[in-house]
Amino acid sequence: MRRKHVLAVLGAVLAVGAAAFAATAASKTAQPASDDPNDASLTYWYWAEPDAPGANNWLKKQVAAYEKAHPKVKIKIVVQSTDTLTSAFTTAAQTKSGPDIATQWATLPVLTPAWNGASVPISDYVPAKEIKNWIGTAENMSGGKLWAMPQYLLGIPFVWNKALFRKAGLNPNKGPKTWAEFLADAKKLKAAGITPFGMGNKDGYGGAWFFSLIGKQNLNSIDELKAAMIGKANFANPKFSGFYKALEDLKKLGYLNSDVASISFEQGLQLFGQKKVAMSWITDGNVAAAAKVLGGTKGMGVSAIPIWGKGKLARSYDTTQSSSAFITKWSKHPNAAAQFLVFLHSPKALKAWYAATGVFPADKRFPARLVTDPVAKQQLALDQSPVSYWPENFVPPQVDQNADLAAGTLITSGSGSPADAVALWVRELKKWKTQHPDEYKNYSKWAVSG
């Protein structure tokens, strides 16, 4: 999902040598002598609100509770912008200053700073008996180490407005399961004067989601995507990039909101809850918010993404841990940072998280009995699908920034064709390989051995 789903301007990544990473991964990280976990000032660069509305207020309350229990610990929260999440950290890493705890999206956005020596393994500071309770840790593993902590699960279900389906003469209790059914429903909705599908792509994230949700469906495994990233398979092959034609069709047929190219991704997520579009795919947190407006299962339907492709991953889901927290290499208080992050997985904090956001915590200890809402139960069942991948997690940050995000905007703005989008990917993959050989080498190794 990192997205995702799925979701920031991924600026130029660090060019620090791989030797530092190798040395760090091979041994326990050196711990500062003055690192008292109960006496420290920490800065936490935090991002989660767009995924899970209510997250910022939840964290403020958790910090207040933690500081009360640990009077000598002070934690400063600095909420990050979606558009500058990665580029801001890149700048901080270059100066080795800024946060003690930082946020990036799962997998490549987390692992690239790790490979470049900007973070320390969280598994060096948190006991294995605690980590075994966390869900989604495989997304942030490299060199036998865990590099970031998951806080919540992020699923992206397909949703439809039952009232608008009725207005168009469609069965409100039957959402489209295949792409053909989706297009047929969209045609009837448009004929009834209803905007069929909503998303925002001014910043490229709507297109990136299309890649992760639809583009993966021709693949048989995520390893095939990894192979395309390192040049062992050709991304220009329709198996990898044919989804851009499907996106172009939606644009040309008028099935997308007319302002898709001029509103942001976050604005696009809100269209469904605002009753401006009949169908969309939105985060679990935005589903919870929309359910309150539309009247739960009486007003909206929830399902997996309609099947477009013919690969084994066409029936996979898209759950990811999305936003991940890690400890920076330059922090003087890694033990204090780790202790606070563990606190965020305490039973009380997990229950408070779900109450505040409606998003499921990434922890096996979260009691499922707390999920009583019918829409939430449907979401939880989808999030627990046996096979889930968010392909954007596996795209090198530079390529995600310059190709994945940019290519979709060519289509939705009408300024380029699917062929132009594919050519952009091919160029950027080549640039990444030649401009950042150490990253390419680390990715290639990770793609094979983890």
KOLSEVO-252763 format. One record per atom (N, C-alpha, C): residue in one letter; z, y, x negated. Coordinates in steps of 0.001 Angstrom, whole numbers, plus 500000, padded with zeros to 6 digits. Layout:
BEGIN
AZYX
...
***
This chain:
BEGIN
M500000499344499727
M500000500000500000
M500000500993499587
R500403501438498150
R500263502480497535
R499311503048497498
R499413502829497969
R499178503131498128
R499683503591497708
K498662502026498932
K498677502379499037
K498325503467498670
H499282501071500333
H499133501798500722
H499129501862500177
V498442503007498995
V498217503535499268
V498200504083499044
L499329507315496432
L499187508389497381
L499480509737496754
A499170509969495489
A499418511254494827
A498254511574493925
V498172512816493473
V497174513171492477
V497595512511491180
L496848511515490771
L497234510749489596
L496527511346488382
G497253512222487693
G496670512972486584
G496455512117485356
A496041512738484306
A495799512032483054
A497066511365482577
V496971510093482226
V498152509340481842
V498466509528480369
L499666509130480003
L500121509366478635
L499303508575477630
A499174509122476449
A498405508463475406
A499313507987474288
V500507507574474633
V501456507075473636
V501083505651473275
G501274505254472053
G500873503938471587
G501614502807472261
A500979501625472256
A501573500461472909
A502703499852472100
A502830500237470830
A503862499631469992
A505256499883470535
A505474501069471046
A506805501395471586
A507131500512472759
F506117500265473599
F506343499394474755
F506672497977474314
A505903497479473351
A506115496114472907
A507516495925472339
A507953496907471546
A509285496817470960
A510359496868472031
T510154497736473029
T511145497868474099
T511230496598474921
A510048496054475265
A510023494866476116
A510610493655475410
A510577493667474089
A511019492495473354
A512520492422473154
S513205493530473349
S514636493521473092
S515371494429474053
K516667494304474113
K517491495164474964
K517351496614474530
T517273497501475518
T517146498917475222
T518446499446474623
A518307500258473567
A519495500844472957
A520181501758473957
Q521496501635474082
Q522251502405475054
Q523064503488474344
P522942504749474797
P523703505830474153
P525201505554474185
A525849505883473093
A527284505601472982
A528092506354474022
S527601507528474451
S528348508360475387
S527997508077476852
D527280506999477088
D526804506717478440
D527888506069479295
D528778506900479819
D529816506434480736
D529242506472482147
P529116505338482825
P528482505324484152
P529249506129485191
N530516506437484897
N531328507185485852
N531545508649485454
D530793509094484436
D530924510477483969
D529557510922483472
A528761511504484372
A527391511850484001
A526802512851484981
S525829513593484502
S525018514463485353
S523602513900485345
L523092513580486521
L521791512932486652
L520850513796487471
T519581513744487122
T518533514379487917
T517607513285488432
Y517362513300489738
Y516564512264490381
Y515341512922491020
W514165512626490482
W512914513087491083
W512520512077492153
Y512570512509493403
Y512510511564494530
Y511293511802495420
W510678510706495857
W509578510763496818
W509697509572497754
A509714509818499053
A509704508737500050
A509427509256501455
E509693510519501703
E509624511076503055
E508289510829503762
P507127510992503090
P505863510730503792
P505730509282504257
D506258508347503483
D506280506940503885
D507286506699504993
A508451507300504842
A509592506995505705
A510279508292506130
P509801508934507189
P510454510167507661
P511949509952507885
G512749510814507287
G514204510678507338
G514794510282506004
A513929509919505048
A514402509434503740
A515152510508502960
N514675511736502998
N515322512800502219
N516761513038502669
N516976513101503968
N518333513310504478
N519226512114504167
W518644510925504236
W519414509715503878
W519907509806502439
L519025510181501519
L519421510227500111
L520491511291499878
K520361512439500534
K521380513480500381
K522756512955500776
K522808512208501862
K524088511659502326
K524614510596501361
Q523720509802500803
Q524155508774499851
Q524687509406498567
V524038510461498133
V524509511175496938
V525893511764497190
A526079512368498355
A527383512953498685
A528471511892498689
A528164510723499268
A529138509629499317
A529441509105497917
Y528400509006497089
Y528589508487495733
Y529398509453494881
E529087510741494980
E529820511739494200
E531283511805494629
K531538511563495900
K532923511559496371
K533693510387495766
A533021509255495651
A533658508069495072
A533702508126493548
H532826508938492946
H532764509086491483
H532794510583491165
P533961511195491159
P534093512653491029
P533463513253489778
K533306512464488721
K532742512998487484
K531227512804487391
V530627512270488453
V529174512085488491
V528554513143489395
K527540513827488901
K526797514798489673
K525320514414489662
I524724514391490843
I523330513961490972
I522525515060491643
K521518515539490942
K520629516571491470
K519352515919491977
I519042516125493239
I517822515579493827
I516724516633493750
V515583516249493230
V514412517126493208
V513298516396493962
V513052516796495201
V512033516143496028
V510651516445495461
Q509849515402495308
Q508523515543494714
Q507437515686495776
S506385516375495412
S505233516533496284
S504292515350496115
T503690514933497197
T502712513851497131
T501588514197496153
D501113515424496220
D499956515814495422
D500222515881493923
T501486516020493532
T501789516170492099
T502771515114491592
L502964514060492356
L503978513069491990
L503765512524490586
T502566512068490296
T502320511453488995
T502023512476487916
S501272513515488262
S500943514511487243
S502198515233486745
A503155515474487643
A504400516132487223
A505176515246486260
F505198513939486535
F505924513054485629
F505195512936484290
T503873512956484326
T503110512908483082
T503501514065482171
T503611515241482749
T504020516420481974
T505437516259481442
A506337515758482275
A507725515552481844
A507799514559480690
A506993513522480783
A507018512499479738
A506497513036478411
Q505533513928478485
Q504998514510477253
Q506046515339476515
T506948515967477285
T508003516788476682
T509323516041476571
K509345514803477101
K510559513980477097
K511742514729477711
S511483515338478852
S512525516069479551
S512261515984481047
G513306516333481809
G513139516286483257
G514102515301483880
P513605514308484612
P514495513429485370
P515147512330484536
D516294511890485016
D516894510654484506
D516351509468485302
I516131509711486592
I515534508719487487
I514273509344488059
A513181508612488033
A511921509135488556
A511332508155489564
T510405508661490356
T509731507870491373
T508240507793491069
Q507690506603491205
Q506238506412491197
Q505929505286492187
W504672505178492565
W504297504058493430
W504250502778492625
A504353501679493334
A504526500380492693
A503335499976491823
T503631499118490883
T502700498429489988
T502098499378488955
L500798499660488988
L500184500411487893
L500795501797487683
P501096502579488725
P501756503868488481
P503132503732487833
V503794502591488042
V505077502317487386
V504856501731485999
L503948500778485886
L503782500058484629
L503099500884483544
T502210501794483938
T501540502608482924
T502529503450482130
P503474504170482776
P504500504868481975
P505343503908481137
A505591502713481667
A506356501727480896
A505597501325479641
W504338501017479787
W503515500637478636
W503425501768477615
N503521503004478096
N503403504157477205
N504743504676476695
G505819503918476932
G507112504261476353
G507860505372477049
A507572505633478324
A508251506719479032
A509410506244479888
S509625504943479975
S510719504411480793
S511366503238480085
V512505502801480609
V513201501641480069
V513241500559481144
P513347499298480754
P513410498237481756
P514693498331482571
I514572498400483857
I515764498464484692
I516532497150484622
S515822496076484283
S516492494775484161
S517391494697482941
D517317495691482044
D518244495744480912
D519588496338481317
Y519649496938482508
Y520861497637482929
Y521459497113484229
V520687496353484969
V521157495804486243
V521230494287486126
P522342493672486505
P522488492214486376
P521462491460487206
A521057490308486701
A520071489474487387
A520568489052488765
K521886488860488905
K522433488430490197
K522262489510491264
E522155490771490846
E521861491853491791
E520363491918492078
I519566491857491034
I518114491984491180
I517534490881492061
K518141489694492057
K517594488587492842
K517599488889494345
N518379489886494750
N518420490265496161
N517325491260496543
W516683491852495555
W515662492859495831
W514343492188496170
I513621492767497120
I512332492237497561
I511202493057496940
G510181492381496444
G509013493069495915
G509062493345494430
T509993492747493717
T510116493046492290
T508909492574491480
A508193491567491975
A507041491057491228
A505999492142490989
E505965493157491851
E504973494223491701
E505211495071490458
N506451495080489955
N506785495949488819
N507248495162487596
M506766493943487474
M507118493110486323
M506038493187485247
S506467493266484002
S505546493206482867
S506328492813481631
G505769491929480844
G506429491492479627
G507758490814479863
G507929490191481033
G509176489517481370
G510289490457481778
K509980491742481965
K510974492741482333
K510632493359483689
L511671493813484391
L511490494577485619
L511635496051485270
W510651496866485673
W510605498252485234
W511001499264486302
A511145498838487544
A511530499797488583
A512160499066489756
M512958499808490512
M513689499258491648
M512982499583492963
P512778498581493810
P512253498850495155
P513383499331496058
Q513077500241496985
Q514082500676497947
Q513730500235499360
Y512457500190499675
Y512059499847501032
Y510717499133501024
L510424498457502117
L509132497812502294
L508219498752503067
L506965498753502714
L505996499590503411
L504861498721503925
G504774498618505227
G503663497925505854
G502776498939506552
I501504498618506682
I500546499503507344
I499912498737508500
P500499498788509686
P499897498096510823
P498810498939511495
F497971498263512248
F496979498914513094
F497641499221514432
V497417500416514964
V498075500822516211
V497045501391517181
W497332501261518481
W496462501858519484
W497290502408520646
N496768503465521250
N497413504154522358
N496962503494523666
K497889502886524377
K497536502128525574
K497023503022526698
A497567504206526837
A497113505113527892
A495663505528527665
L495305505807526422
L493932506193526124
L492982505012526260
F493458503803525969
F492640502614526193
F492339502469527687
R493353502661528507
R493145502571529963
R492118503598530426
K492243504808529916
K491333505885530303
K489888505537529963
A489693504799528899
A488340504417528472
A487872503113529115
G488698502542529989
G488331501293530641
G488546500058529794
L489383500176528768
L489684499051527887
L490996498391528296
N491167497147527907
N492417496428528158
N493497497013527251
P494509497662527799
P495520498315526964
P496383497337526179
N496406496110526594
N497248495110525934
N496492494278524911
K495240494642524654
K494418493867523722
K493760494804522709
G494345494873521530
G493745495657520463
G492652494857519774
P491765495514519044
P490676494800518360
P491183493932517213
K490671492712517168
K491053491801516088
K489974491701515020
T488750491990515394
T487640491946514443
T487012493331514337
W486202493539513293
W485540494833513122
W484539495088514245
A483880494036514703
A482939494193515816
A483667494671517065
E484835494121517333
E485622494552518490
E486112495986518297
F486486496318517076
F486923497677516779
F485808498687517070
L484592498393516620
L483468499286516843
L483129499390518330
A483226498272519041
A482942498284520482
A483967499138521224
D485233498998520846
D486275499820521472
D486062501297521151
A485714501572519900
A485492502957519481
A484343503585520274
K483298502817520540
K482149503327521297
K482559503732522708
K483373502892523363
K483830503201524717
K484782504398524729
L485632504472523729
L486567505598523651
L485817506915523468
K484830506913522588
K484048508124522360
K483313508531523633
A482763507554524344
A482046507843525585
A482953508464526635
A484241508148526555
A485218508695527505
A485786510034527029
G485235510559525935
G485689511848525430
G486961511774524603
I487266510604524081
I488482510376523302
I488119510139521840
T488819510763520921
T488599510506519499
T489077509095519181
P488180508206518756
P488556506799518574
P489599506549517475
F489363507097516265
F490211506726515121
F490580507969514330
G491838508028513883
G492300509204513180
G492788508954511771
M492409509858510858
M492963509866509507
M492634511194508847
G493363511511507770
G493100512704506984
G492646512314505597
N491613513013505082
N491096512628503762
N490742513830502892
K491342514967503176
K491091516140502340
K491494515866500897
D492577515121500718
D493105514821499394
D492713513446498874
G491919512706499638
G491395511432499159
G492168510199499542
Y493377510361500091
Y494215509197500328
Y493760508371501531
G493117509020502514
G492570508253503635
G491519507270503142
G490669507724502229
G489657506839501644
G490270505757500784
A491342506116500072
A492032505125499238
A492649504035500108
W493174504422501272
W493693503426502197
W492579502539502723
F491419503119502985
F490287502311503457
F489942501250502414
F489997501636501156
F489775500677500063
F490800499555500098
S492079499907500271
S493136498908500219
S493174498024501459
L492865498584502619
L492975497831503869
L491701497080504229
I490551497684503974
I489270497071504330
I488577496494503096
G488567497255502004
G487851496830500811
G488292495502500253
K489580495170500395
K490073493903499825
K489579492683500596
Q489045492898501785
Q488806491783502686
Q487661490855502276
N486852491275501321
N485815490371500814
N486284489562499606
L487506489818499150
L488026489133497962
L488772487864498347
N488753486913497436
N489504485669497638
N490870485723496986
S491043486631496034
S492343486802495381
S492390488178494747
I493593488650494494
I493740489958493851
I493302489889492392
D493260488682491825
D492793488528490444
D491335488945490314
E490563488823491403
E489167489252491360
E489081490767491193
L489992491486491821
L490010492935491653
L490411493303490228
K491410492624489683
K491809492877488302
K490628492672487353
A489858491621487616
A488691491329486769
A487675492471486832
A487507493062488007
A486577494180488138
A487087495415487402
M488408495592487354
M488967496748486665
M488734496669485154
I488743495488484586
I488591495361483132
I487171494972482726
G486259494969483695
G484855494755483371
G484395493315483339
K485234492393483759
K484810490991483809
K484063490676485095
A484058491612486013
A483256491546487235
A482749492957487491
N481646493072488225
N480995494361488437
N481420494972489759
F482113496111489700
F482572496761490921
F481412497164491814
A480228497344491255
A479067497721492053
A478615496601492978
N479064495397492724
N478750494279493611
N479322494575494995
P478532494423496063
P479026494693497427
P480306493955497778
K480577492872497066
K481833492156497300
K483022493084497107
F482914493998496142
F484002494925495839
F483847496268496550
S482626496743496692
S482412498127497134
S481638498271498437
G481346497169499106
G480578497247500339
G481289497962501468
F482591498115501349
F483365498770502407
F482978500232502593
Y482368500852501565
Y481984502253501712
Y480912502438502789
K480086501425502996
K479090501499504078
K479798501496505434
A480866500718505559
A481626500691506813
A482271502045507078
L482778502692506028
L483371504016506186
L482309505036506576
E481155504954505953
E480060505870506281
E479627505698507742
D479579504458508210
D479193504198509603
D480155504887510571
L481458504798510304
L482434505443511176
L482204506948511225
K481899507527510082
K481652508967510009
K480398509336510798
K479305508616510574
K478036508948511209
K478061508708512716
L478807507695513156
L478879507381514576
L479817508315515335
G480540509144514600
G481461510073515243
G482735509423515726
Y483140508338515062
Y484336507611515480
Y485603508119514792
L485445509014513813
L486593509613513138
L486867510996513725
N488095511476513583
N488392512846513999
N487499513810513236
S487018514832513929
S486022515744513347
S486541516486512120
D487861516641512009
D488438517369510875
D488938516446509778
V488464515209509732
V488949514232508758
V488866514748507324
A487816515509507007
A487627515970505630
A488421517230505306
S489004517863506326
S489680519137506089
S491184519083506307
I491720517944506749
I493176517828506881
I493705516833505856
S494957517001505510
S495565516152504485
S495853514758505027
F496121513888504113
F496489512518504468
F497710512506505387
E498735513290505040
E499957513316505835
E499703513871507230
Q498833514870507341
Q498464515383508656
Q497733514305509464
G496935513523508780
G496224512441509445
G497156511380509990
L498240511112509263
L499213510120509727
L499872510540511040
Q499932511822511276
Q500627512335512459
Q499758512382513712
L498460512228513571
L497550512353514706
L497856511359515812
F498183510124515431
F498429509098516446
F499662509434517272
G500754509797516602
G501976510158517324
G501816511411518163
Q500827512243517813
Q500539513455518578
Q499584513188519743
K499211511947519920
K498326511516521016
K496935512133520924
K496496512457519704
K495187513075519504
K494094512058519217
V494486510835518865
V493513509772518583
V493983508489519255
A493036507604519543
A493379506367520253
A493831505264519314
M493317505275518078
M493642504203517130
M493888504807515750
S494671504073514952
S494915504496513580
S495576503344512840
W495805503549511545
W496719502681510789
W497684503612510067
I498965503374510286
I499996504281509785
I501166503480509219
T502016504134508455
T503142503450507827
T504169503002508861
D504999502044508471
D506079501574509347
D506925502740509855
G507221503682508958
G508047504809509348
G507377505681510392
N506079505904510242
N505348506695511218
N505151505935512526
V505112504616512452
V505063503808513675
V506346504014514469
A507476503972513766
A508767504161514437
A508838505520515118
A508315506550514443
A508321507889515020
A507387507966516227
A506214507348516134
A505250507372517235
A505768506605518447
A506496505518518185
A507023504704519285
A507966505508520174
K508718506421519564
K509643507252520338
K508885508184521276
V507721508640520841
V506916509568521636
V506126508837522721
L505599507661522365
L504700506944523272
L505401505956524184
G506687505768523996
G507410504860524882
G507433503419524438
G507424503201523134
G507534501836522615
G506349500969522997
T506605499708523280
T505528498760523573
T504786499090524866
K505382499887525727
K504692500279526956
K503557501266526663
G503723502017525585
G502743503054525292
G501845502795524105
M502203501802523270
M501391501558522083
M501353500080521718
G500282499698521054
G500144498335520561
G500202498323519050
V500656497222518484
V500796497064517032
V500216495719516621
S499395495707515579
S498805494446515120
S498415494557513658
A497866493488513126
A497305493514511785
A495985494278511818
I495467494603510646
I494204495332510542
I493051494458511037
P492121495004511826
P490958494212512258
P490215493608511064
I489700492421511257
I489037491700510167
I487595492166510015
W487304492680508829
W485962493155508483
W485265492215507509
G485993491761506482
G485395490985505408
G485425489491505634
K484905488768504642
K484788487314504753
K485555486576503654
G486329487290502850
G487114486640501800
G488443486137502321
K489155485399501490
K490459484867501888
K491468485981502163
L491306487125501501
L492246488219501705
L491990488983503001
A490950488619503734
A490677489286505016
A491830489085505988
R492554487992505832
R493677487704506731
R495027487986506073
S495001488600504910
S496258488974504255
S496781490257504876
Y498075490520504692
Y498633491778505176
Y498746492727503994
D499475493827504157
D499438494890503155
D500812495389502743
T501862494596502965
T503208495055502619
T503342495274501118
T503916496404500759
T504241496706499372
T505606497380499364
Q506203497503498171
Q507463498242498091
Q507197499737497944
S505966500105497751
S505542501511497673
S506342502288496648
S507202503181497091
S507943504071496212
S508969503299495386
S508900503426494057
S509777502684493159
S510551503645492260
A511811503339492002
A512667504194491170
A512848503558489790
F512699504369488745
F512893503846487385
F513660504845486532
I514171504362485418
I515001505164484511
I514148505610483330
T514210506886483016
T513356507413481959
T513897507061480573
K512984507017479643
K513326506666478264
K514274507691477644
W514131508955478041
W514912510028477410
W516255510281478093
S516548509598479173
S517829509815479845
S518989509455478921
K519998510319478931
K521190510059478138
K522203509200478903
H521882508903480151
H522828508174480990
H522152507032481766
P521495506113481074
P520818505016481785
P521781504115482554
N522986503900482002
N523962503070482720
N524412503744484011
A524632505051483940
A525024505796485134
A523902505786486163
A522670505939485691
A521520505915486594
A521390504555487274
A521542503501486486
A521431502152487038
A522532501878488058
Q523739502315487757
Q524851502082488683
Q524594502784490024
F524035503997489974
F523738504699491219
F522631503990491998
L521603503515491311
L520512502823491997
L521012501546492663
V521922500846492008
V522515499655492623
V523287500050493882
F523963501186493830
F524695501676494996
F523761501866496191
L522528502283495928
L521571502493497012
L521157501184497683
H521529500065497075
H521285498751497674
H522572498139498235
S523622498922498314
S524858498412498909
S524646498215500412
P525384497289501030
P525182497010502465
P525256498255503347
K526200499144503069
K526334500349503881
K525134501266503718
A524651501390502490
A523492502248502229
A522234501680502872
L522087500354502845
L520919499717503447
L520895499923504957
K522034499774505592
K522111499983507044
K521828501438507392
A522355502341506570
A522125503768506808
A520647504113506629
W520012503483505646
W518576503704505423
W517783503333506672
Y518036502154507207
Y517272501703508371
Y517540502589509588
A518790502992509757
A519134503864510876
A518435505217510753
A518264505699509533
A517686507022509311
A516163507024509377
T515533505907508994
T514075505893508836
T513337504915509737
G514008503851510162
G513308502806510899
G512428501951510012
V512594502089508695
V511814501335507714
V512712500263507101
F512165499088506884
F512972497965506426
F513307498075504934
P514577497922504563
P514960497955503149
P514371496762502386
A514110496975501116
A513578495909500269
A514734495107499679
D515487494480500545
D516673493739500116
D516933492580501069
K517133491393500500
K517347490194501294
K518657490240502078
R519555491127501677
R520862491203502332
R520843492042503614
F519737492714503868
F519651493518505088
F519652492591506304
P520583492771507229
P520687491871508378
P519582492113509416
A518732491130509625
A517614491252510562
A518094491478511993
R519348491126512274
R519870491318513632
R519914492786514024
L519856493680513029
L519861495100513330
L518519495577513899
V517503494745513750
V516177495093514265
V516091494607515704
T516278495503516635
T516304495130518057
T515135495703518853
D514535496773518370
D513420497392519078
D512202496473519052
P511517496276520179
P510357495370520228
P509237495750519265
V508956497053519126
V507922497480518184
V508349497165516757
A509600497428516439
A510114497154515096
A510054495663514783
K510339494831515774
K510265493385515559
K508838492958515210
Q507853493579515863
Q506461493274515545
Q506136493695514112
Q506636494852513724
Q506410495333512362
Q507052494406511332
L508286493989511601
L508987493116510664
L508248491798510498
A507737491254511598
A506978490000511516
A505743490182510643
L505062491317510775
L503889491588509947
L504290491771508485
D505379492503508255
D505829492753506879
D506252491473506172
Q506618490456506936
Q507032489186506355
Q505877488195506257
S504643488690506405
S503460487829506279
S503464487124504927
P503058485864504883
P503145485096503634
P502287485635502502
V501181486310502828
V500305486874501795
V500107488348502076
S500530489206501146
S500389490653501306
S499989491281499977
Y499013492193500037
Y498598492932498841
Y498224494350499217
W498546495278498342
W498062496650498448
W497215496899497203
P495885496759497305
P495018496802496122
P495115498053495268
E495416499203495875
E495513500424495074
E496560500296493983
N497573499430494204
N498589499193493179
N497986498663491885
F496813498051491988
F496217497372490834
F495096498187490190
V494934499421490620
V493910500305490052
V494551501191488994
P494006501259487780
P494569502139486743
P494687503565487269
P495793504259486997
P496007505600487548
P494840506566487358
Q494245506577486182
Q493130507493485949
Q491961507167486870
V491714505900487078
V490611505474487935
V490938505744489400
D492204505549489766
D492623505839491129
D492398507316491445
Q492784508170490512
Q492636509619490672
Q491174510026490756
N490394509587489795
N489043510123489627
N487966509345490374
A488290508126490818
A487286507334491534
A487749506962492937
D488879506268493050
D489325505788494359
D489522506949495337
L490286507959494938
L490530509095495820
L489272509937496008
A488553510164494927
A487387511051494989
A486207510430495729
A486022509129495589
A484848508483496192
A484882508544497714
G486049508329498293
G486148508369499748
G485826509738500314
T486203510781499564
T485924512134500054
T484424512420500074
L483669511787499200
L482218511951499236
L481673511511500591
I482223510421501104
I481740509862502368
I482202510712503542
T483506510999503618
T484024511689504800
T483612513154504862
S483277513741503717
S482803515127503709
S481304515214503919
G480612514087503811
G479167514067503946
G478447514557502711
S479168514672501594
S478566515198500367
S478010514113499459
G478192512859499837
G477698511769499018
G477511510501499830
S476833509550499244
S476520508281499895
S477391507168499337
P477373505980499971
P478074504839499380
P477624504555497958
A476332504737497691
A475827504511496330
A476453505502495358
D476622506740495789
D477266507746494931
D478725507366494665
A479400506868495699
A480803506473495562
A480940505334494558
V480051504370494646
V480095503224493733
V479799503664492301
A478804504526492147
A478459505015490805
A479637505744490165
L480394506462490994
L481577507161490489
L482601506173489957
W482852505114490690
W483768504074490229
W483316503495488883
V482054503162488787
V481531502548487558
V481721503477486365
R481433504769486561
R481601505737485471
R483059505865485066
E483952505957486044
E485354506183485727
E486015504960485100
L485593503788485503
L486115502577484859
L485715502548483389
K484496502955483105
K484021502988481714
K484787504044480914
K485010505215481527
K485766506271480837
K487173505816480517
W487829505198481493
W489200504739481274
W489263503769480088
K488341502843480044
K488336501848478976
K488155502492477604
T487276503487477516
T486996504099476220
T488007505188475851
Q488508505921476846
Q489440507016476562
Q490862506548476345
H491229505411476926
H492602504907476821
H492593503420476443
P492167503125475234
P492050501712474824
P493384500964474843
D494493501665474546
D495791500991474576
D496154500580476000
E495904501464476966
E496166501119478358
E495276499963478804
Y494027500043478421
Y493089498968478769
Y493559497631478199
K494022497672476961
K494504496449476314
K495737495912477042
N496681496788477365
N497887496360478071
N497563495833479476
Y496665496521480167
Y496259496056481494
Y495627494683481401
S494715494512480439
S494018493228480288
S495007492101480027
K495991492367479195
K497009491365478894
K497844491064480133
W498255492127480841
W499057491975482052
W498292491246483145
A496985491511483230
A496157490884484260
A496128489365484113
V496288488919482873
V496250487484482612
V497647486852482642
S498612487520481984
S499914486884481806
S501069487582482524
G500842488780483073
G501904489489483790
G502806490266482879
***
